[in-house]
C-alpha cells in the first residue's frame, strides 16, 4: 500500500514538472501606428525644405548683386584730362604752373616805364605782342583738343548710361554710376579748361593795354624831355 502511494506521488511530481517547464504558446505582436508623429515629421521635413529654398534664393540674390559691370569707359576719359592738363602746363609766358604769378606779371607788364629808353620800350612792345599771341595759341590749341575729344566723351557717356541700364546687380550698377560720373566730370573739366584759357586771354589783353599806356606815357615824357633842351637852344640862338 505504501509502495502504491509512493508511485502515485512520483507520477504527480513528474507531471507537475513537465507542466512547469513546457513552453508557452506564442502570442502575435501588433505594430502600433501614430498618425500624429508621422504628420509632425512631415511638417519638419517640409519646413527644412522651405529653409533650404530660402537660403538658395538668398545666395542667388547675393551672387547677382556681386556681378561686375564688365564695361570700363574711364581709360579714354583719363587720357583726355591728361592732355588738357599737359596743354595748360606747357603754356608759355606767364604759365599756369607759375610759382609766383605776381612777380612775373610785374616784370612782364610794369605799371610805369618812366626812364625807359626808346629801345627798351620797343622791346617791351614786342614781348607783349609775343605773349598775347602765345596766349591765344594756347587757348585755341586747348579748345581744338576739346573739340576732337568730344566724340570720345559722348561715347563714354552713352556707354555708361547703357551699362547702368543693363547692370545685372548692385555692384554693376554702382560701377556704371561711377563711370557716368567720371564722364560728366570730364565734360565739366573741358568746360572749365575753356573758361580758364578764355579768361587768361582776356587778362593778358587787359594787361597789355595797361602796359602799352604806361609805355606811351614814358615815350611821351622821353620825347618831351629830349625836345626841351633843343627848344631852349633854339630860343637862345634867336635871342642872339
SULHU-V989818 format. One record per residue. RES is the residue in one small letter. PHI is phi in radians with two decimals (NA if undefined). PSI is psi as a letter, one per 30 degrees, with the letter a starting at -180 (NA if undefined). OMEGA is omega in radians with two decimals (NA if undefined). Layout:
{{RES,PHI,PSI,OMEGA} {RES,PHI,PSI,OMEGA}}
This chain:
{{x,NA,e,3.11} {x,-1.11,e,3.14} {x,-1.21,e,3.14} {x,-1.17,e,3.12} {x,-1.10,e,-3.14} {x,-1.13,e,3.13} {x,-1.14,e,-3.14} {x,-1.12,e,-3.14} {x,-1.14,e,3.11} {x,-1.14,e,-3.13} {x,-1.16,e,3.13} {x,-1.16,e,3.14} {x,-1.17,e,3.11} {x,-1.11,e,-3.14} {x,-1.13,e,3.14} {x,-1.18,e,3.12} {x,-1.15,e,3.13} {x,-1.11,e,3.14} {x,-1.15,e,-3.10} {x,-1.29,e,-3.07} {x,-1.63,f,-3.10} {x,-1.25,k,-3.13} {x,-1.18,k,3.13} {x,-1.38,k,3.12} {x,-1.12,k,-3.11} {x,-1.15,k,3.13} {x,-1.91,k,-3.10} {x,-1.20,k,3.11} {x,-1.59,k,-3.10} {x,-1.83,k,3.11} {x,-1.30,k,-3.10} {x,-1.70,k,3.13} {x,-1.73,k,-3.14} {x,-1.90,j,-3.12} {x,-1.04,e,-3.12} {x,-1.15,e,3.13} {x,-1.15,e,3.12} {x,-1.14,e,3.13} {x,-1.11,e,3.11} {x,-1.10,e,3.12} {x,-1.14,e,3.12} {x,-1.12,e,3.11} {x,-1.10,e,3.13} {x,-1.09,e,3.13} {x,-1.11,e,3.12} {x,-1.10,e,3.11} {x,-1.11,e,3.12} {x,-1.13,e,3.08} {x,-1.12,e,3.12} {x,-1.12,e,3.09} {x,-1.09,e,3.11} {x,-1.11,e,3.11} {x,-1.11,e,3.10} {x,-1.13,e,3.11} {x,-1.11,e,3.12} {x,-1.12,e,3.11} {x,-1.13,e,3.11} {x,-1.11,e,3.12} {x,-1.12,e,3.11} {x,-1.14,e,3.12} {x,-1.13,e,3.13} {x,-1.14,e,3.11} {x,-1.12,e,3.11} {x,-1.18,e,3.13} {x,-1.15,f,-3.09} {x,-1.56,g,3.13} {x,-1.21,k,-3.14} {x,-1.39,l,-3.07} {x,-1.25,e,-3.12} {x,1.43,g,3.12} {x,-2.31,k,-3.14} {x,-2.35,j,-3.14} {x,-1.98,g,-3.03} {x,-1.40,f,-3.07} {x,-1.04,e,3.12} {x,-1.14,f,3.12} {x,-1.19,e,3.09} {x,-1.11,e,3.12} {x,-1.14,e,3.12} {x,-1.11,e,3.13} {x,-1.12,e,3.13} {x,-1.15,e,3.12} {x,-1.14,e,3.13} {x,-1.11,e,3.12} {x,-1.11,e,3.13} {x,-1.12,e,3.11} {x,-1.10,e,-3.14} {x,-1.18,e,-3.10} {x,-1.23,f,-3.14} {x,-1.58,g,-3.14} {x,-1.13,k,-3.12} {x,-1.57,l,-3.08} {x,1.30,b,3.03} {x,-1.40,j,-3.02} {x,-1.32,l,-3.11} {x,-1.50,f,3.13} {x,-1.96,g,-3.13} {x,-1.25,k,3.13} {x,-1.48,f,-3.12} {x,-2.43,i,-3.08} {x,-1.17,e,-3.08} {x,-1.07,e,-3.14} {x,-1.14,e,3.12} {x,-1.13,e,3.14} {x,-1.15,e,3.14} {x,-1.14,e,3.11} {x,-1.24,e,-3.08} {x,-1.40,e,-3.08} {x,-2.26,i,-3.12} {x,-1.17,k,3.13} {x,-1.28,f,3.13} {x,-2.46,k,3.09} {x,-2.18,h,3.11} {x,-1.09,k,-3.13} {x,1.58,f,3.13} {x,-1.33,k,3.12} {x,-1.39,l,3.12} {x,-1.10,e,3.13} {x,-1.13,e,3.12} {x,-1.14,e,3.12} {x,-1.14,e,3.12} {x,-1.10,e,3.11} {x,-1.12,e,3.13} {x,-1.13,e,3.11} {x,-1.06,e,3.11} {x,-1.13,e,3.13} {x,-1.15,e,3.14} {x,-1.18,e,3.10} {x,-1.08,e,3.11} {x,-1.11,e,3.14} {x,-1.10,e,3.11} {x,-1.10,e,3.12} {x,-1.12,e,3.12} {x,-1.11,e,3.13} {x,-1.13,e,3.11} {x,-1.14,e,3.11} {x,-1.12,e,3.12} {x,-1.10,e,3.12} {x,-1.12,e,-3.13} {x,-1.17,e,3.12} {x,-1.12,e,3.13} {x,-1.14,e,3.13} {x,-1.14,e,3.09} {x,-1.12,e,3.11} {x,-1.11,e,3.14} {x,-1.18,e,3.11} {x,-1.08,e,3.13} {x,-1.16,f,-3.11} {x,-1.52,f,-3.10} {x,-1.04,e,3.10} {x,-1.06,e,3.12} {x,-1.14,e,3.13} {x,-1.13,e,3.13} {x,-1.08,e,3.10} {x,-1.11,e,3.11} {x,-1.13,e,3.10} {x,-1.10,e,-3.14} {x,-1.09,e,3.12} {x,-1.12,e,3.13} {x,-1.18,e,3.11} {x,-1.14,e,3.13} {x,-1.09,e,3.13} {x,-1.15,e,3.12} {x,-1.13,e,3.14} {x,-1.22,f,-3.10} {x,-1.77,g,-3.11} {x,-1.11,k,-3.09} {x,-1.43,f,-3.09} {x,-2.54,l,-3.10} {x,-1.13,e,3.12} {x,-1.09,e,3.10} {x,-1.09,e,3.12} {x,-1.13,e,3.11} {x,-1.12,e,3.12} {x,-1.10,e,3.13} {x,-1.12,e,3.11} {x,-1.11,e,3.12} {x,-1.09,e,3.14} {x,-1.20,e,3.09} {x,-1.15,e,3.08} {x,-1.10,e,3.09} {x,-1.11,e,3.12} {x,-1.14,e,3.10} {x,-1.15,e,3.09} {x,-1.11,e,3.09} {x,-1.12,e,3.10} {x,-1.11,e,3.09} {x,-1.14,e,3.10} {x,-1.11,e,3.10} {x,-1.11,e,3.10} {x,-1.10,e,3.12} {x,-1.11,e,3.12} {x,-1.11,e,3.10} {x,-1.07,e,3.14} {x,-1.10,e,3.14} {x,-1.11,e,-3.10} {x,-1.18,e,3.11} {x,-1.16,e,3.12} {x,-1.13,e,3.13} {x,-1.15,e,3.10} {x,-1.09,e,3.11} {x,-1.14,e,-3.14} {x,-1.15,e,3.11} {x,-1.12,e,3.12} {x,-1.10,e,3.11} {x,-1.15,e,3.12} {x,-1.14,e,3.12} {x,-1.14,e,3.12} {x,-1.13,e,3.12} {x,-1.16,e,-3.14} {x,-1.18,e,3.10} {x,-1.12,e,3.07} {x,-1.08,e,3.11} {x,-1.11,e,3.12} {x,-1.15,e,3.10} {x,-1.11,e,3.10} {x,-1.10,e,-3.14} {x,-1.16,e,3.13} {x,-1.16,e,3.11} {x,-1.10,e,3.12} {x,-1.15,e,-3.13} {x,-1.12,e,3.12} {x,-1.11,e,-3.14} {x,-1.12,e,-3.13} {x,-1.22,e,3.11} {x,-1.27,e,-3.10} {x,-1.41,f,-3.09} {x,-1.09,e,3.12} {x,-1.10,e,3.12} {x,-1.13,e,3.12} {x,-1.15,e,3.12} {x,-1.16,e,3.12} {x,-1.12,e,3.13} {x,-1.15,e,3.14} {x,-1.12,e,3.12} {x,-1.15,e,3.13} {x,-1.14,e,3.12} {x,-1.10,e,-3.12} {x,-1.18,e,3.12} {x,-1.25,NA,NA}}
